[in-house]
Amino acid sequence: MKTRFILMMLLMLPFFASAQFNNQARAMHQQMNTQNQKWASERARSDQQWRMKTMMSQSMNKIEIAEKKLAKEEKNKKKLEEKTEKLNADLKTNQDELTALKNNSENNNNPDLQKNIEKSEKKTAKSQEKLDKAKTQLEASSKKIEDLKKEKEISLTEKAELEKKEKEEQERKQKQEEINKALLKAQKSN
């Protein structure tokens, strides 16, 4: 009977040992899964942070470029305004000269005076064309400035949205870390 009992114990021993091994393997497997999930979430978070930083730097670049373009265009507009004022003054001078020549021609029948009037009329017409062209350029510059201001505002809005998302992501990350710490404590206590 003793031999049977010993033989039976020897036959059952592998079952008991494997049952205990399975529990240990299951616990180790669970820990490994938990660690892998933690690493995967950290990797995903770091990728998300990298994308956010890249988007933020691109947004900052857009804003800086828009500001530079805006400053350049405002400088150009100022030059065009000065040019327009100068052309306007030149036109006024040419018109006054033409008026004086016409008034002078009524009192004097000089053939050279008629040629001077024609030259003055051509000069006045050219001045008017230059003034019209400068005004067109000034209007285009004003429109471009408005467009650049809108572009800058859009970039600023995008930047604000990205900052808000980044802040939300950091808050979510903190909460997730707290949850992970609590889960690790719970696993260690079991």
C-alpha positions, 0 to 999 in steps of 0.5 A: 500500500505504501508503494502504491501511495508513493507511486500515486504521489509521484504520478500526481506531482507533475500536476501539482507542480504545473498548476503552481507554475501556471499561476506564476506564469499567468502572473508574470504574463499579466505583469508583462502585458501591463508593462507593455501597455504602459510602454505603448501608451508612453510611446503614443504620448511622446509621439503626440507631444512631438507632433504638437511641438512640431505643429506649434513651431510651424504655427509660430513660423507662420505667425512670424512670416505673416508679421514680416510680410505685413511689416514689409507691405505696410512700409511699401504702402507708406512709400506708395502714399508718399509717391501718390502725394508727390504725383498729386502735387506734380499734377496740380503744378502741371494743371496750374501751368497749363491753365496759366499758358491757356490764359496767356494764349488768349492775350498773345498769339505766339505760335511757340505758346501753342506748342508749349500748351500741347507739351503741357497737356501731354505732361499733365496727361502723363502725370494723371496716368502715373497718379492713377497707376500709383492709386491702383497700386495703393489700393492693391497694397491696402487689400494685401495688408488686410489679407495679411492681417486676416492670415495672421489672425488665423495663425494666432487662432490656430496657435491658441487652439494648439496650446489648448490641446497641448494643455488638455493633453498634459492634464490627460497625461497626469490623470493617466499617470495617477491611474497607472500608479494606482494600478501598480500599487493594487497589483503589488498589494495582490 
